[in-house]
């Protein structure tokens, strides 16, 4: 629902001068806590921002109007204004600090050939689908996160291989590599463009 439902409860009002806690309550009232429950990690904000009495009272400075933005887009832009991010959990959305999110998502020291420092700057992707062609989620994710993903013409009909991606809070390059891997394909990166291509020949002895 994060990428499909649009925020309407703010009307023409801006979030400017609204508190983080008030925004959370407004979204929960609009969608209902059964559909969109939001947990604000006050404990983690307190550790990182010891000078703040209560981060739920942190006010937005950005003159942002939802104007039909998706929940994902609205949260991403609004939370960046107060130096916060959201993570997708099983039954709720967790609003936390960027460093805490990095710690959670990189606890296992993900290795996909991309330098860790670069991965930490990438948006975190959550996606769940069943029996899609590898082309469809790659195109959807590229559009949602403003990235460029291309298909090598040599892939041909292999781009129609079906995949069933189910992952949360995965760095964008890793998400595309996971899609390609499930379809028996590979990914090459050139100047920020991720190209899904046929796997290269394995070196002798590998």
ZABA-240035 format. One record per atom (N, C-alpha, C, O): residue in one letter; x negated, y, z; atom name. Coordinates in steps of 0.02 Angstrom, whole numbers. Layout:
<lokes>
 residuo     xx     yy     zz atomo
       a      X      Y      Z    CA
...
</lokes>
This chain:
<lokes>
 residuo     xx     yy     zz atomo
       x    -40    -60      0     N
       x      0      0      0    CA
       x    -43     63      0     C
       x    -19    117    -20     O
       x   -105     58     22     N
       x   -148    116     24    CA
       x   -157    150    -44     C
       x   -164    210    -48     O
       x   -155    109    -97     N
       x   -166    136   -164    CA
       x   -101    144   -203     C
       x   -102    167   -260     O
       x    -45    125   -173     N
       x     19    129   -208    CA
       x     68    179   -178     C
       x    100    217   -214     O
       x     73    180   -111     N
       x    119    226    -78    CA
       x     90    297    -78     C
       x     30    307    -69     O
       x    135    346    -88     N
       x    115    416    -89    CA
       x    140    452    -27     C
       x    194    439     -2     O
       x     99    498     -3     N
       x    115    536     57    CA
       x    164    592     39     C
       x    152    631     -8     O
       x    219    596     75     N
       x    269    648     61    CA
       x    290    687    123     C
       x    321    740    117     O
       x    275    661    182     N
       x    301    692    244    CA
       x    272    761    258     C
       x    299    798    299     O
       x    217    780    226     N
       x    188    845    237    CA
       x    221    899    195     C
       x    212    959    207     O
       x    260    878    145     N
       x    293    926    102    CA
       x    242    972     68     C
       x    193    949     40     O
       x    255   1036     72     N
       x    209   1085     43    CA
       x    161   1112     96     C
       x    122   1158     83     O
       x    163   1083    156     N
       x    119   1106    210    CA
       x     48   1080    200     C
       x     38   1026    173     O
       x      1   1119    223     N
       x    -69   1100    220    CA
       x    -89   1068    287     C
       x    -57   1081    338     O
       x   -141   1028    286     N
       x   -165    999    349    CA
       x   -209   1047    387     C
       x   -229   1033    444     O
       x   -225   1105    357     N
       x   -268   1153    389    CA
       x   -241   1172    458     C
       x   -182   1188    466     O
       x   -285   1169    508     N
       x   -269   1184    578    CA
       x   -228   1129    613     C
       x   -213   1135    672     O
       x   -211   1076    577     N
       x   -177   1019    609    CA
       x   -230    976    642     C
       x   -286    972    617     O
       x   -213    944    698     N
       x   -262    901    731    CA
       x   -262    832    700     C
       x   -214    811    668     O
       x   -318    796    710     N
       x   -324    728    684    CA
       x   -269    684    715     C
       x   -239    643    680     O
       x   -256    692    779     N
       x   -204    653    812    CA
       x   -135    667    783     C
       x    -96    620    775     O
       x   -121    730    768     N
       x    -56    748    740    CA
       x    -47    719    670     C
       x      7    696    652     O
       x   -101    718    630     N
       x    -97    689    563    CA
       x    -83    614    568     C
       x    -41    588    531     O
       x   -117    580    614     N
       x   -106    509    625    CA
       x    -32    495    642     C
       x     -1    451    612     O
       x     -5    534    689     N
       x     64    524    709    CA
       x    113    536    652     C
       x    163    501    645     O
       x     98    585    611     N
       x    142    603    556    CA
       x    144    547    504     C
       x    198    531    478     O
       x     87    518    488     N
       x     84    463    440    CA
       x    120    401    467     C
       x    155    367    429     O
       x    111    387    531     N
       x    144    329    560    CA
       x    220    337    560     C
       x    257    289    550     O
       x    243    399    571     N
       x    316    411    570    CA
       x    343    403    500     C
       x    398    377    490     O
       x    304    425    450     N
       x    328    421    381    CA
       x    334    349    357     C
       x    385    330    327     O
       x    283    308    370     N
       x    282    240    343    CA
       x    304    187    394     C
       x    318    130    375     O
       x    306    206    458     N
       x    323    157    509    CA
       x    261    119    530     C
       x    220    100    488     O
       x    254    107    595     N
       x    193     74    620    CA
       x    189      2    597     C
       x    134    -28    599     O
       x    244    -28    576     N
       x    241    -97    551    CA
       x    205    -99    484     C
       x    175   -150    466     O
       x    209    -44    446     N
       x    177    -42    381    CA
       x    110     -6    383     C
       x     64    -24    347     O
       x    105     45    424     N
       x     42     83    428    CA
       x     28    102    501     C
       x     47    155    524     O
       x     -5     57    535     N
       x    -26     70    604    CA
       x    -97     97    602     C
       x   -140     67    569     O
       x   -109    152    636     N
       x   -175    184    635    CA
       x   -204    186    705     C
       x   -172    210    752     O
       x   -265    161    712     N
       x   -301    162    776    CA
       x   -358    213    770     C
       x   -401    206    726     O
       x   -358    261    814     N
       x   -412    311    816    CA
       x   -463    289    868     C
       x   -447    286    928     O
       x   -524    273    846     N
       x   -575    249    892    CA
       x   -605    306    933     C
       x   -661    329    920     O
       x   -567    328    983     N
       x   -589    383   1025    CA
       x   -654    366   1061     C
       x   -696    410   1073     O
       x   -662    302   1079     N
       x   -723    282   1115    CA
       x   -785    293   1074     C
       x   -836    316   1100     O
       x   -781    277   1010     N
       x   -840    285    966    CA
       x   -853    358    950     C
       x   -910    380    946     O
       x   -799    397    941     N
       x   -808    469    930    CA
       x   -839    501    992     C
       x   -880    546    986     O
       x   -819    479   1052     N
       x   -845    507   1114    CA
       x   -920    494   1121     C
       x   -957    537   1145     O
       x   -941    435   1099     N
       x  -1013    418   1102    CA
       x  -1053    461   1054     C
       x  -1107    485   1071     O
       x  -1027    469    994     N
       x  -1065    505    943    CA
       x  -1060    580    949     C
       x  -1108    616    935     O
       x  -1002    604    971     N
       x   -992    676    977    CA
       x   -977    692   1050     C
       x   -921    709   1068     O
       x  -1028    686   1091     N
       x  -1020    695   1164    CA
       x   -997    766   1182     C
       x   -969    776   1235     O
       x  -1009    815   1137     N
       x   -990    883   1152    CA
       x   -916    896   1140     C
       x   -890    948   1159     O
       x   -881    848   1109     N
       x   -809    855   1096    CA
       x   -769    826   1154     C
       x   -781    769   1175     O
       x   -723    865   1179     N
       x   -683    841   1235    CA
       x   -637    784   1214     C
       x   -631    735   1250     O
       x   -604    792   1157     N
       x   -560    739   1130    CA
       x   -557    746   1054     C
       x   -534    796   1028     O
       x   -582    694   1019     N
       x   -585    700    946    CA
       x   -516    700    915     C
       x   -508    722    858     O
       x   -466    674    950     N
       x   -398    675    922    CA
       x   -373    747    916     C
       x   -326    760    879     O
       x   -406    794    952     N
       x   -387    864    947    CA
       x   -429    903    896     C
       x   -422    964    889     O
       x   -473    867    862     N
       x   -514    899    810    CA
       x   -468    925    754     C
       x   -425    888    730     O
       x   -478    988    734     N
       x   -434   1018    684    CA
       x   -465   1018    615     C
       x   -526   1026    606     O
       x   -422   1008    565     N
       x   -445   1011    495    CA
       x   -456   1083    474     C
       x   -417   1128    492     O
       x   -510   1093    437     N
       x   -525   1160    411    CA
       x   -505   1165    337     C
       x   -496   1219    310     O
       x   -498   1107    305     N
       x   -483   1104    234    CA
       x   -409   1121    221     C
       x   -365   1095    254     O
       x   -398   1164    172     N
       x   -329   1182    152    CA
       x   -304   1130    103     C
       x   -300   1141     43     O
       x   -287   1071    130     N
       x   -268   1014     89    CA
       x   -193   1000     93     C
       x   -165    994    148     O
       x   -161    996     35     N
       x    -90    977     32    CA
       x    -86    908     -1     C
       x   -121    895    -50     O
       x    -45    865     28     N
       x    -42    796      2    CA
       x    -16    794    -70     C
       x    -44    758   -112     O
       x     36    833    -85     N
       x     62    838   -154    CA
       x     65    771   -190     C
       x     44    766   -248     O
       x     91    720   -157     N
       x     99    655   -190    CA
       x     36    614   -195     C
       x     33    566   -234     O
       x    -16    632   -157     N
       x    -77    592   -158    CA
       x    -63    523   -128     C
       x    -18    517    -86     O
       x    -99    473   -150     N
       x    -92    407   -119    CA
       x   -119    410    -47     C
       x   -157    455    -30     O
       x    -99    363     -6     N
       x   -123    361     63    CA
       x   -199    357     64     C
       x   -231    391    103     O
       x   -227    316     20     N
       x   -301    309     16    CA
       x   -334    375      0     C
       x   -380    396     36     O
       x   -311    409    -52     N
       x   -342    472    -72    CA
       x   -335    525    -18     C
       x   -382    562     -3     O
       x   -276    528     11     N
       x   -263    578     63    CA
       x   -308    566    124     C
       x   -339    613    149     O
       x   -312    504    147     N
       x   -354    489    205    CA
       x   -427    502    190     C
       x   -463    530    231     O
       x   -450    482    130     N
       x   -520    490    112    CA
       x   -541    563    113     C
       x   -592    580    142     O
       x   -501    606     82     N
       x   -518    677     77    CA
       x   -510    712    145     C
       x   -553    750    166     O
       x   -453    698    179     N
       x   -441    731    243    CA
       x   -492    712    296     C
       x   -518    755    331     O
       x   -506    647    301     N
       x   -553    625    353    CA
       x   -624    650    342     C
       x   -660    662    390     O
       x   -643    658    279     N
       x   -710    684    264    CA
       x   -718    754    293     C
       x   -774    775    310     O
       x   -663    791    298     N
       x   -665    860    325    CA
       x   -682    861    399     C
       x   -709    911    423     O
       x   -667    807    435     N
       x   -683    804    506    CA
       x   -737    752    520     C
       x   -744    727    576     O
       x   -775    735    468     N
       x   -831    688    474    CA
       x   -808    621    503     C
       x   -837    595    550     O
       x   -756    594    472     N
       x   -730    528    493    CA
       x   -714    488    430     C
       x   -711    515    375     O
       x   -706    422    439     N
       x   -689    378    384    CA
       x   -637    327    409     C
       x   -625    323    469     O
       x   -609    289    363     N
       x   -563    237    385    CA
       x   -588    169    362     C
       x   -619    162    309     O
       x   -573    118    401     N
       x   -587     49    384    CA
       x   -522     10    383     C
       x   -475     26    420     O
       x   -518    -40    340     N
       x   -458    -82    335    CA
       x   -467   -142    381     C
       x   -515   -180    375     O
       x   -421   -149    428     N
       x   -421   -207    473    CA
       x   -361   -251    455     C
       x   -322   -235    410     O
       x   -355   -307    490     N
       x   -303   -356    472    CA
       x   -233   -327    476     C
       x   -193   -336    430     O
       x   -217   -293    531     N
       x   -149   -267    540    CA
       x   -147   -192    552     C
       x    -95   -165    573     O
       x   -202   -158    539     N
       x   -202    -86    552    CA
       x   -259    -52    515     C
       x   -304    -84    487     O
       x   -257     15    515     N
       x   -310     56    488    CA
       x   -349     85    546     C
       x   -320    111    593     O
       x   -415     80    544     N
       x   -457    106    597    CA
       x   -492    170    574     C
       x   -528    169    524     O
       x   -481    224    610     N
       x   -516    287    596    CA
       x   -576    290    643     C
       x   -569    287    704     O
       x   -635    296    613     N
       x   -696    293    653    CA
       x   -749    341    626     C
       x   -735    378    578     O
       x   -808    340    655     N
       x   -863    383    632    CA
       x   -899    349    573     C
       x   -899    288    569     O
       x   -928    388    529     N
       x   -965    358    473    CA
       x  -1019    310    495     C
       x  -1028    257    465     O
       x  -1057    327    547     N
       x  -1111    284    569    CA
       x  -1085    219    599     C
       x  -1115    166    590     O
       x  -1028    222    633     N
       x   -998    161    661    CA
       x   -974    116    604     C
       x   -980     55    608     O
       x   -946    146    552     N
       x   -923    107    494    CA
       x   -981     73    460     C
       x   -976     14    441     O
       x  -1036    108    453     N
       x  -1096     79    423    CA
       x  -1121     21    465     C
       x  -1139    -32    438     O
       x  -1121     30    530     N
       x  -1144    -24    574    CA
       x  -1102    -86    568     C
       x  -1128   -142    571     O
       x  -1036    -78    560     N
       x   -990   -135    554    CA
       x  -1002   -171    488     C
       x  -1007   -232    485     O
       x  -1006   -132    434     N
       x  -1007   -161    367    CA
       x  -1076   -187    346     C
       x  -1081   -226    300     O
       x  -1128   -165    381     N
       x  -1195   -187    362    CA
       x  -1228   -228    418     C
       x  -1289   -235    420     O
       x  -1186   -254    462     N
       x  -1213   -293    518    CA
       x  -1252   -354    494     C
       x  -1300   -376    527     O
       x  -1232   -381    437     N
       x  -1265   -440    411    CA
       x  -1319   -423    360     C
       x  -1345   -467    326     O
       x  -1337   -359    356     N
       x  -1390   -337    310    CA
       x  -1377   -362    239     C
       x  -1415   -401    212     O
       x  -1321   -338    210     N
       x  -1301   -360    143    CA
       x  -1358   -351     93     C
       x  -1392   -299     92     O
       x  -1366   -400     52     N
       x  -1419   -398      2    CA
       x  -1388   -414    -67     C
       x  -1366   -470    -78     O
       x  -1388   -366   -110     N
       x  -1362   -379   -178    CA
       x  -1408   -348   -230     C
       x  -1388   -337   -287     O
       x  -1470   -334   -210     N
       x  -1517   -304   -256    CA
       x  -1515   -228   -256     C
       x  -1556   -196   -289     O
       x  -1468   -199   -218     N
       x  -1463   -127   -214    CA
       x  -1493   -105   -148     C
       x  -1477   -134    -96     O
       x  -1536    -53   -148     N
       x  -1567    -31    -86    CA
       x  -1514    -14    -33     C
       x  -1462     15    -48     O
       x  -1528    -34     29     N
       x  -1480    -24     83    CA
       x  -1460     48     91     C
       x  -1401     63    103     O
       x  -1508     95     84     N
       x  -1492    166     91    CA
       x  -1440    188     39     C
       x  -1396    228     54     O
       x  -1446    161    -22     N
       x  -1398    178    -75    CA
       x  -1330    149    -59     C
       x  -1279    182    -68     O
       x  -1328     87    -35     N
       x  -1264     55    -18    CA
       x  -1227     95     35     C
       x  -1165    100     32     O
       x  -1263    124     82     N
       x  -1232    160    136    CA
       x  -1198    224    113     C
       x  -1156    252    148     O
       x  -1215    247     53     N
       x  -1183    307     26    CA
       x  -1124    291    -19     C
       x  -1088    336    -41     O
       x  -1112    227    -32     N
       x  -1058    207    -76    CA
       x   -992    203    -39     C
       x   -990    189     21     O
       x   -936    216    -74     N
       x   -870    208    -42    CA
       x   -858    135    -24     C
       x   -882     90    -59     O
       x   -822    124     30     N
       x   -805     56     50    CA
       x   -740     36     17     C
       x   -690     71     21     O
       x   -741    -22    -16     N
       x   -685    -45    -56    CA
       x   -648   -102    -22     C
       x   -680   -148      5     O
       x   -582   -100    -23     N
       x   -541   -156      0    CA
       x   -493   -173    -56     C
       x   -461   -130    -84     O
       x   -488   -237    -71     N
       x   -446   -258   -127    CA
       x   -422   -330   -117     C
       x   -460   -373    -94     O
       x   -360   -342   -133     N
       x   -332   -410   -127    CA
       x   -287   -422   -187     C
       x   -240   -383   -199     O
       x   -300   -475   -223     N
       x   -259   -492   -281    CA
       x   -267   -566   -296     C
       x   -316   -598   -276     O
       x   -219   -594   -331     N
       x   -221   -665   -349    CA
       x   -213   -673   -424     C
       x   -169   -644   -455     O
       x   -257   -712   -452     N
       x   -254   -729   -523    CA
       x   -251   -668   -569     C
       x   -204   -661   -609     O
       x   -300   -625   -563     N
       x   -308   -569   -610    CA
       x   -366   -585   -655     C
       x   -412   -622   -637     O
       x   -365   -556   -715     N
       x   -425   -562   -757    CA
       x   -478   -517   -725     C
       x   -461   -467   -694     O
       x   -541   -534   -733     N
       x   -594   -494   -702    CA
       x   -592   -423   -728     C
       x   -614   -377   -693     O
       x   -566   -412   -788     N
       x   -562   -346   -818    CA
       x   -515   -300   -777     C
       x   -530   -241   -768     O
       x   -459   -327   -754     N
       x   -408   -286   -721    CA
       x   -432   -254   -656     C
       x   -428   -193   -649     O
       x   -457   -293   -607     N
       x   -480   -260   -545    CA
       x   -540   -215   -556     C
       x   -548   -165   -522     O
       x   -583   -233   -603     N
       x   -642   -190   -617    CA
       x   -618   -122   -642     C
       x   -645    -71   -621     O
       x   -568   -122   -685     N
       x   -541    -59   -711    CA
       x   -505    -20   -656     C
       x   -513     41   -651     O
       x   -466    -55   -615     N
       x   -429    -23   -561    CA
       x   -476      9   -511     C
       x   -466     67   -491     O
       x   -527    -28   -490     N
       x   -573     -2   -440    CA
       x   -613     57   -467     C
       x   -625    105   -430     O
       x   -634     54   -530     N
       x   -671    110   -559    CA
       x   -629    173   -559     C
       x   -654    227   -544     O
       x   -564    166   -575     N
       x   -519    224   -576    CA
       x   -508    251   -505     C
       x   -511    312   -495     O
       x   -495    206   -457     N
       x   -480    227   -389    CA
       x   -538    264   -356     C
       x   -528    311   -318     O
       x   -599    241   -370     N
       x   -657    267   -333    CA
       x   -700    313   -376     C
       x   -755    332   -355     O
       x   -677    330   -436     N
       x   -713    378   -478    CA
       x   -781    354   -500     C
       x   -828    393   -504     O
       x   -786    290   -515     N
       x   -849    260   -538    CA
       x   -844    238   -610     C
       x   -789    234   -639     O
       x   -900    222   -640     N
       x   -901    198   -709    CA
       x   -921    124   -710     C
       x   -976    106   -689     O
       x   -875     83   -734     N
       x   -889     11   -743    CA
       x   -875     -6   -815     C
       x   -821      7   -840     O
       x   -923    -36   -849     N
       x   -916    -54   -920    CA
       x   -924   -129   -928     C
       x   -951   -164   -885     O
       x   -901   -153   -986     N
       x   -909   -224  -1004    CA
       x   -953   -228  -1065     C
       x   -941   -195  -1115     O
       x  -1004   -269  -1060     N
       x  -1047   -283  -1118    CA
       x  -1005   -318  -1171     C
       x   -972   -367  -1156     O
       x  -1006   -293  -1234     N
       x   -966   -326  -1287    CA
       x   -982   -400  -1294     C
       x   -939   -439  -1315     O
       x  -1043   -420  -1275     N
       x  -1062   -490  -1281    CA
       x  -1021   -535  -1235     C
       x  -1018   -596  -1245     O
       x   -990   -505  -1183     N
       x   -949   -545  -1137    CA
       x   -889   -575  -1173     C
       x   -868   -631  -1158     O
       x   -862   -537  -1221     N
       x   -807   -562  -1262    CA
       x   -747   -583  -1220     C
       x   -726   -546  -1175     O
       x   -719   -641  -1235     N
       x   -659   -664  -1200    CA
       x   -672   -685  -1128     C
       x   -625   -698  -1091     O
       x   -735   -688  -1108     N
       x   -751   -707  -1039    CA
       x   -726   -654   -989     C
       x   -722   -666   -929     O
       x   -711   -595  -1015     N
       x   -684   -543   -971    CA
       x   -612   -559   -950     C
       x   -584   -527   -906     O
       x   -583   -610   -983     N
       x   -515   -631   -966    CA
       x   -514   -688   -915     C
       x   -461   -715   -898     O
       x   -573   -706   -890     N
       x   -575   -758   -837    CA
       x   -538   -733   -776     C
       x   -543   -675   -758     O
       x   -501   -777   -743     N
       x   -461   -756   -686    CA
       x   -501   -759   -621     C
       x   -543   -803   -611     O
       x   -487   -710   -579     N
       x   -519   -706   -513    CA
       x   -466   -690   -462     C
       x   -412   -667   -479     O
       x   -481   -704   -399     N
       x   -434   -689   -344    CA
       x   -473   -654   -289     C
       x   -487   -683   -237     O
       x   -489   -590   -300     N
       x   -530   -553   -251    CA
       x   -492   -539   -186     C
       x   -435   -516   -188     O
       x   -523   -553   -130     N
       x   -495   -537    -65    CA
       x   -553   -516    -19     C
       x   -585   -559     12     O
       x   -566   -452    -15     N
       x   -617   -428     30    CA
       x   -600   -358     55     C
       x   -562   -321     23     O
       x   -628   -341    113     N
       x   -616   -275    142    CA
       x   -681   -241    161     C
       x   -729   -274    181     O
       x   -682   -175    154     N
       x   -738   -133    175    CA
       x   -804   -156    145     C
       x   -854   -164    180     O
       x   -804   -166     80     N
       x   -863   -188     43    CA
       x   -889   -129      1     C
       x   -849    -96    -32     O
       x   -954   -114      1     N
       x   -981    -60    -40    CA
       x   -963    -71   -114     C
       x   -963   -128   -137     O
       x   -950    -17   -150     N
       x   -926    -22   -218    CA
       x   -970    -67   -263     C
       x   -942   -110   -297     O
       x  -1036    -58   -265     N
       x  -1077   -101   -309    CA
       x  -1070   -175   -291     C
       x  -1069   -218   -335     O
       x  -1065   -189   -226     N
       x  -1057   -258   -204    CA
       x   -990   -286   -227     C
       x   -986   -344   -248     O
       x   -937   -245   -225     N
       x   -871   -267   -247    CA
       x   -873   -288   -320     C
       x   -845   -340   -338     O
       x   -905   -248   -362     N
       x   -908   -264   -434    CA
       x   -950   -327   -445     C
       x   -934   -368   -488     O
       x  -1004   -334   -406     N
       x  -1045   -395   -413    CA
       x  -1007   -457   -391     C
       x  -1016   -510   -420     O
       x   -966   -451   -339     N
       x   -926   -507   -317    CA
       x   -875   -528   -370     C
       x   -864   -587   -381     O
       x   -845   -479   -403     N
       x   -798   -494   -457    CA
       x   -834   -532   -513     C
       x   -810   -583   -538     O
       x   -892   -505   -533     N
       x   -930   -536   -587    CA
       x   -951   -607   -569     C
       x   -946   -653   -609     O
       x   -975   -615   -508     N
       x   -999   -681   -485    CA
       x   -942   -732   -487     C
       x   -953   -789   -508     O
       x   -882   -712   -466     N
       x   -826   -759   -467    CA
       x   -807   -780   -537     C
       x   -781   -835   -548     O
       x   -821   -736   -586     N
       x   -806   -752   -656    CA
       x   -865   -783   -693     C
       x   -860   -795   -753     O
       x   -920   -796   -657     N
       x   -978   -825   -689    CA
       x  -1017   -775   -731     C
       x  -1051   -794   -778     O
       x  -1010   -711   -714     N
       x  -1044   -658   -751    CA
       x  -1095   -623   -707     C
       x  -1106   -643   -650     O
       x  -1127   -572   -734     N
       x  -1180   -536   -699    CA
       x  -1167   -462   -705     C
       x  -1124   -441   -743     O
       x  -1204   -421   -667     N
       x  -1198   -349   -670    CA
       x  -1267   -317   -677     C
       x  -1314   -336   -643     O
       x  -1271   -270   -723     N
       x  -1332   -230   -731    CA
       x  -1315   -157   -719     C
       x  -1260   -135   -737     O
       x  -1361   -121   -689     N
       x  -1347    -50   -675    CA
       x  -1398     -7   -712     C
       x  -1458    -18   -708     O
       x  -1372     44   -746     N
       x  -1414     92   -782    CA
       x  -1386    161   -770     C
       x  -1329    176   -789     O
       x  -1426    205   -739     N
       x  -1406    274   -727    CA
       x  -1338    280   -694     C
       x  -1297    322   -712     O
       x  -1325    237   -645     N
       x  -1263    240   -608    CA
       x  -1204    204   -639     C
       x  -1150    201   -610     O
       x  -1214    177   -700     N
       x  -1161    140   -733    CA
       x  -1170     65   -720     C
       x  -1223     38   -733     O
       x  -1118     33   -694     N
       x  -1120    -39   -683    CA
       x  -1090    -74   -744     C
       x  -1032    -62   -762     O
       x  -1130   -116   -775     N
       x  -1108   -152   -835    CA
       x  -1102   -226   -820     C
       x  -1150   -259   -800     O
       x  -1041   -253   -829     N
       x  -1030   -324   -820    CA
       x  -1051   -360   -884     C
       x  -1026   -344   -938     O
       x  -1096   -407   -876     N
       x  -1126   -439   -934    CA
       x  -1132   -514   -924     C
       x  -1117   -540   -870     O
       x  -1155   -549   -974     N
       x  -1167   -621   -968    CA
       x  -1227   -632   -924     C
       x  -1273   -591   -923     O
       x  -1228   -687   -887     N
       x  -1286   -700   -844    CA
       x  -1349   -710   -885     C
       x  -1346   -740   -939     O
       x  -1405   -687   -860     N
       x  -1468   -695   -896    CA
       x  -1493   -767   -890     C
       x  -1469   -805   -847     O
       x  -1539   -785   -932     N
       x  -1567   -852   -930    CA
       x  -1608   -860   -867     C
       x  -1648   -816   -849     O
       x  -1600   -916   -834     N
       x  -1638   -930   -773    CA
       x  -1710   -945   -791     C
       x  -1725   -980   -839     O
       x  -1755   -918   -750     N
       x  -1825   -931   -762    CA
       x  -1841  -1004   -745     C
       x  -1810  -1033   -700     O
       x  -1889  -1031   -780     N
       x  -1908  -1099   -769    CA
       x  -1929  -1110   -696     C
       x  -1968  -1071   -668     O
       x  -1902  -1163   -666     N
       x  -1920  -1178   -597    CA
       x  -1875  -1145   -546     C
       x  -1881  -1158   -486     O
       x  -1828  -1102   -570     N
       x  -1783  -1067   -524    CA
       x  -1719  -1107   -515     C
       x  -1675  -1087   -477     O
</lokes>
